[in-house]
């Protein structure tokens, strides 16, 4: 993930901002679910031959990567759907090959998210949502990543999209244009809109754009995209702070959080995911699943503690 990346992070203040005042109202208004709160941890893809011997067993074939990936992680930031809408048979194959507790988080195709009218002029949105509903109970939260040029002046267009989005599918929205964060009024416009339509937010923690680390919650489902810096010591310090905040949010009533660690070229993401998992599972009230990495030299289970 190149958005917001910096070569020099020595002057970056990575401290998490305080929660906006609206978070308390949102969380207090949620129904209490029957099951414990769930933290989903995953990476951005499974097509990683570099993970053989670490995430996948030695000798693993690419056709089996999804099976092995879903045994290690319980979700994925599913970028495949950003580039094309899959067909029904492909979705059925993903469903059958993944673990029972797995959740896919498909990205809305760029043919919709980056179009002039967010897909209002054709049936592409309806076709996409019909197809991904084939994931059944394995469908997590979809996310709409709006392009960098999609500013606050297109608020009405975003509302039109949310009106067309099926209510039975969880959605999280990521905005990148600076205008969304130019003053409290514009921030409220965005978060109040998402709240009205039951959509969640994507919170992005990246060195070069601290404004997108808005910490706003607008539904019972949150999504965090965490961009690390090659397992720099600050990556672990930032995860520690995130764990504290996640615990607070769950205590206040948040239902689910999808947390996606990014590292350069995705290669080191499992190590950071393991660190997050080891920290989160210290809270016995949270359902969580994380990887059991292998020592690439010894072929034995690797732990951090």
Number of C-alpha atoms within 10 A of each C-alpha: 15 10 13 15 16 14 8 10 14 9 7 13 9 17 11 15 11 10 14 11 10 14 18 14 11 18 21 12 12 14 11 14 11 6 10 15 22 18 24 23 27 31 25 21 16 22 13 15 15 12 22 17 19 22 26 26 16 13 8 15 11 15 10 14 23 18 17 19 25 22 20 22 26 25 31 24 27 20 16 15 17 19 12 13 20 16 13 15 11 13 17 15 12 16 20 12 15 22 20 13 13 22 27 23 26 21 22 27 24 19 16 22 22 18 14 12 15 19 19 16 11 11 10 16 23 14 13 19 16 13 18 24 15 19 19 12 13 21 19 23 25 23 26 22 20 21 15 12 13 21 16 20 11 11 16 11 16 20 16 13 17 19 11 12 17 13 12 7 14 19 29 24 23 19 23 20 17 15 15 23 19 12 9 9 10 16 17 15 13 20 20 15 18 22 15 12 16 17 28 25 26 27 23 24 24 24 23 16 16 17 18 21 19 19 21 22 28 25 26 24 22 27 26 21 21 23 22 25 20 17 14 10 10 15 18 15 12 16 20 15 13 20 17 12 16 18 16 12 22 20 14 15 19 26 23 23 20 23 24 23 25 25 22 15 12 18 15 19 21 25 21 22 23 23 18 20 20 18 16 24 16 9 12 9 15 20 15 19 24 23 24 19 22 20 14 16 8 9 13 13 11 16 14 8 6
